[in-house]
């Protein structure tokens, strides 16, 4: 009879996000990873494969979880502008929280791997397409409802919002000043005012 796993797989993925976010992919040694995850080496190999396999799974889990939340919020909200404001406010809130932002820094490590890892590159390309489309469709709805009065190209604006969202993670890695994140977000959101 097979032994049941003695750990929560999703919890381990969240811990992996924190470890990789803190040390980066290259800086995360196997001992650091195992200590951070609180699991044995064999459990890592049996359940997730190699360090690289776990990293890719953790990045996919993070990106899918966050992007799905953005898509749902954009689709369900009455006000598109308010939905976009809320999405950016949430990012700033998370990045200002010492504990919660640790997971976000996995993006920083993952983007570094894009030129070397086709699977991660494909993941980010799929995510970009998905979120740019979600932002674009939301902006089109906002313009049709006359909530958005702008002559800007909506596809370009959607692309800008997508990249600005990711850029905030890099900003948070470079500075601990919460006002910087807030100022950048204010300028980003001003593009919706036309």
N, C-alpha and C positions, 0 to 999 in steps of 0.2 A: 504494500500500500504506500503510495507516494506521500511524502511529508507535505503538509500545507505550508505555504509561505508564511513566515512569521513577521512580515512587514507589509505596510500599505504601499503598493506600487506608485500611486499618485503622490503620496507623501515623499517617497524617495525621489521622484522626478522634481518635486519642488525643492528638496534639499540640494539636488544636483544643480538646479538653476542658481541657487545661492552660492554654491562652491565654485562653479565655473564663472559665475558673475564676479566673484571676489578675486579669484586667482587668474582668470583667463584660461583658455583651453590649454595653452602651452605650459602655463605655470602650475597647472593642477596635476600633481604627481599622483600615482595610484594610492600611496599611503594617505595623502591629504584627502583624496576623494573618499576612500573607505571610512576614514574617521568622520568626515562631514556627513556621510550618508548613514553611518551607524549600522552598516551591514558587513558581512564577511565577504572576502574576495570571491569565494565560490558562488555565493548568492548573486554577486554582481555579474559574473560570467554566465551563470545559468539563466538569469532573468533578463539581463540587458545586453550581454555580449561584452565587447571591449569598451575601453574608455571612450573611444571615438563613437561607437554605437550608442552609448548612453548619452553622450553630448548631443548627437543628432536627435535622439528621441526627446531629450529635454528641450532643445530648441523648438522642435515641432510642437511639443505640448504647449510651450509658452506662447509661441506665435499663434497657434490655432485658438487657444483660450482667449487671448487678448483681442485678436482680430474678429472672432465670432461675437464677442461682446460689443465691439464697435459696429459691426454690421447690423446686429439686432437693434441696437440703440438708434441707429440712423433710420431703420425701417419702421420702428414702432412709434417714434416721437412725432407729436403733432407739429411742433416747430423744428424745422431743420436747423435753423441758426442756433436755437437753444440746445439742440442735440450736439452740435459740433462744439459749442462752448463747453458743454458738460463733459464731452470726451477729453478735451484739452485740460479742463480743470482737474479731472480725475488723474490724468498723467502727472500733472504738477504735484498734486496731493501725494501720490504714491512716491514720486521721486524725492519729495521733501521728508519722507518718513524713512528713518535710518534702517529699519528692519525690512519694510516692504520693497524698498528700492534695490535690495541685494539681488532679487530675482531678475529685475529689469536689466541688470548689467550683463546678463548672458547675451543680450543682443550685441553688445559691444564686442564680445568675444566671437560671436557667430559671424558678424559682418567681416571681421578679420579673416575668417576661414573661407569666405565666398570665392576668392580667386583660386583656392587650392582644392575645394571640396564641391564637386558638381552637384551632389545631393543637397547641400545647404544652399548653393546658388539657385537651384531649381525651386527649393522651398521659398526663398525670398522673392523669386520672380512670380511664383504663383500667388503669394501673399500680396505683392504689389498690384498685380492685376485685379485680384479680388477687392482690395480696399479702394483702389482708384475708382473702380466701377461703382462701388457702394457710395463713395463720396460724390461721384459724378451724378448718379441717379438721384441722390438726395438734393444736390444743388439744382438739378433740372426741376424737381418737384417744387423746390423753394421759389424758383423763378416763375414757374407756372402759377403759383399761389400769390405771386407778387410780394413774397416775403424777402426776396433777394432782388435788389435793384442794382445790377452791375452790367457793364458791357464787356467784362472780362470773358475770355474763352473759358468755359466751364470745365473742359477737360484739363486744361493747364492748371486751373485753380484746384481741381481734385488732386492732381499730381503734387502740387505744392503742399496741400494739406497732408497728404500721405507722408511726404518726405520730412515735413516739419515735425510731425508726430514722432518719427524715429530720431530726428536730430536732437530732441529734448533729452533723450537718454545720454547722448554724447556730451551735451552741455552739463548734465548732472555729474558726469564722470570728471569733468574738468574743473568744476567749482562747487563749493558747498553753500554758496550764497543763494538763498531761496528767492531773493528779489530778481536775480538774473533770469531764472526760469519764468517768473511771473511777467517780467518785462517782455521777454521774447514771445510768450504766449499772447500777450496783449497785442503786440504788433502783428503776429500771425492772424489773430482773429479779426483785426481791423480790415483785412482783405475782404471780408464778407460784407463790409459796409458800402462798397462800391464807390 
